[in-house]
């Protein structure tokens, strides 16, 4: 791969600059190895607006990678479908299944993608690559596919189900991450890490053959984490030798504060409009 990875935050919970908007969601524009990669699409309310303000032409995207099927990561799909004629879409086959969240007030809600069938994407994209397992975008960039779950203290991070009555838990097999390798460095990009950050780091170590991960960027879904889970997650991040840590979206304020306290020289605040070059 080339000598750098450039990441621009197109959608995130917080607006980072004047003229940009925030929403509960995530979308990252990644330029690496001569590829233009859109990682997730946010809810779709701000994707096109922010891209235009940031000088990003969404019509030039080479690869679209979807981390999982929740609305805050796939909601922008309907807004860009017609512009994907030259784009490869990397998505786990379970991403467009039914997804619900149980409400504390008894009101369950649909939290899946507005796209309900993979065929809707196939009609427009240059190619749809189903990522049940590790899948290459280039020799130096890969999607993990489904991430094995080994830890006993990590769960999907919320009351997620595959039925409207919320009786059948959603194990979120579609959760996946993006891994970039260059100059001996590994850069890990996360959507929500519903598989657990510890499980994810362990699997990336297995895929890359190194336990050194230079940068970790994205959502880590520690917003509801127990004290034990948070501490074990921080220990795993420390063990991998992470030098750049950019938590955002669903990581949670308490977890982000704990990371800032522990690694004030490594933590990079993330919001819409932020740019990061590694």
N, C-alpha and C positions, 0 to 999 in steps of 0.2 A: 504494500500500500504506500501511498504518498506520505509525506512527512507530517501531516497534520489532519486533525478532524475538527471541523467547524460546526458548531451547533447553535441554532437560533431558536429561542422559545417563542412559538407562534401563539400558543394558547396555554394558559395556566390559571390557577385560582386568583392570582393577584395581577393587577396591571402594574407594570414596572416603569412606564414612561407616559408622558402626556400624549394623548391622541390614541392610545392603545386601550383595549378592553380586557377584562378578566372574566372568567367563568369557572365553575367547578369542572375541570377537565384538563386534558393534556394533549398538546400537539407540538412536536419538535421537527425542525427542518435541519437535516444533517447533510453536510457536504464532505465526502470522503472517497478516496480512490476513484475520483472522476465521476462518482455517482451522486445524484440528488435524491435523498431519501426523506420521505415524510413518515415520521413515526407517530402514529395515532392522529386523530382528527378533532379531538375535543368534542364538545356537545354540538358544535356546528354554528352556534350563535355568533361567534367572533372570528372564526377561521379566515374567511375571505377578507374581512375588514382589516384584521391585523396583518395578514400577508401582504395586502396592498400597501399599508403604511410602512411595512418593513422592506418593501422593494422585492418581495418574493413572488415569483410567477409560479403559481401552483400547477399551471398547465405544463411545466417543464419537468415535473417529478418523474424520475426513472423508476423508483421503487416505493411502494406504499407498504409499510409494515404495521399490522394491527396487533397490539399487545394482548388484547382479549376483547370480548364482545360487549362490555358494558357501554351504556349510552354516552358516558363522558369521555369515551375514547373512540367511539365509532359514529357519534352523532353527526359529524361533518360529512360523512360519506355521501348522502344524497346530494349535497351541494357541489360535489366535485366529480361525481360519477361520469358525466358526459365529457370530462376532460382527461379521462384515463386511457385513451386510445393507444397511447405509447407507454403505458405504465404496467409494470408487473406488480401484482398484489400478493403479499405473503400473509396468509391468515390460517389459523388452526381451524380444522373442519367443524369444531364445536362452537365457534365464536358466534354464529348467528342463531343459536338455539334460544329457547325461551329462558328468560332470566328475571327473577323477581326478588324484591327485598321485603322482609317483614317489618311493618311499622310498629312502634311501641304502643300506638293508639289503636292497633288492630286493623289499620288501613294498609293493606299490602299494595305495593306498586310495582309496575313493570319498569325494569332498569336495563333492558336489553337494547340491542341496536335497532334503529328504525329500519334497517335492512333485515328482512326476515329469512331470505334465501340466498345462498351463495350464487345461484344462477343469475340473480339480479346484478351482481358484480361482474360475472363472466360476460354478460351481454355487452359490457362497455370497456373492460380492461383488455390490454394487450395479452395478458396471461394471468391466471390465478394459480398460485402455487400453494397447495395445502401443506401446512407445516406441522404434521403430527409429531415429527422428530426433527433433529437438527437439520437445517437447510441452508445452503450457501446462497448469498447474493452475489458475492465475488469470493475468490480464494481467501481473502482476508476479512470478510464480513459474513456473519452467519446469524440466523435466527435459531434460538435454542429449541423451538418446539416445546412440547409438554415437558415440564420440569419435575423430576422424581421428588416425592415427599418422603423424607426420612425422619425428620425431627418430630418429637412428641409435643413440643410446646408451641408450634406454629400451626395456625389454621388459616382459613381464607380471609379472615379479618372482618367479617361482618355476617349478618343474618341473611345469607344469600340462598335462593332456592330456584328450582327449575319448574315449579308449578305455582299457579295463581293462589292456591290455598296455603302455600308456603309450608308444605309437609315433607317435601323431598329436597334435602340440602343439595346445593350446587357445589361440586368439588372444584369447579372452574379448571377443567383440564386444558382449556384454551389459553391459560396464562402463559406467556412467553416473554423472552427478553431478546435484545439485540446485542451482539458481541462484535466489537471491532478490534483488530490486532494490527499494530504497526510499530516499527522501530523497537520491537521487543516489549511494547506496552499493550495492555489489554484495557479497553474501554467498555464498560457495561452500561447499557441504557435500559431502564426499567419503565414499565407502564404503571403498574400498581404492586408488583411482586406478591400477588395473591398466593403464590406457592410458598411464600416466606423468604425473606432475604437470606437467611442462613442456608436454606435448601438451594436457593438460586446461586449463591456464591460457590457452594460445593459443586454444583453441576457445571458451572462455568469453568471451574478448576479442572474438572474431568474432561471437558470438551477441548480446552486449550492446552492442557498438559502443564500448566503453571499455576501455582497458588498465589502468584503476585497479580493483583488487579489494580492498575494505576488509577483509574477513575470510575466512580459509580454515580450515575446521574438519573434522576427520575423519582417516581413515587414508590414508597416502600411499605405502605399500608400498616403503619405502626400507630395509627391514630387511636386505636382501641387496645393497644398492646399492654399486657400485664408488666409489672416491674421486672419479673423474671425474663419474659420474652425480650423486652427492651435491652436489658443488660447482656443477654446472650447474643443478641443481634449486634450490639456495639462491639462485643468481643470478636465476633466473626469478621466484622469490617476491619478491626485492628489487625487481626491475623493475616488478612490478605494484603496488608501493606498499602492500603489505599492512600494516595497522596492528594487526590481531588475528590471531594464529596459534595454533591449538589442535590440534596433532598428537596422534594417539592410535592405539590398536589396532595396526596393522601398520606404523606409521611406523619403528619400531626405536629402540632406546636410543641408538645412536651418532648417528643422524640428529637425534633429538630434542635430544640434548646439544649438537650443532653449532648447532642453531637457538637454543637457550637462550643459548649463548655469543655468538652473533651478534646476537640481538635480545632481551636480557633484559627489556626493557620492553614487548615485544609478545607474548611467549609466555605462553599460558594453559594450565596443567596440566589434564588431563582424566581423570576417573575416574567410575565410576557414582555418581550423585547430584549431580554438578556441574551448576550452572545458569549459563547465560550469556545476558545480555541485551544486544543490540546496537541 
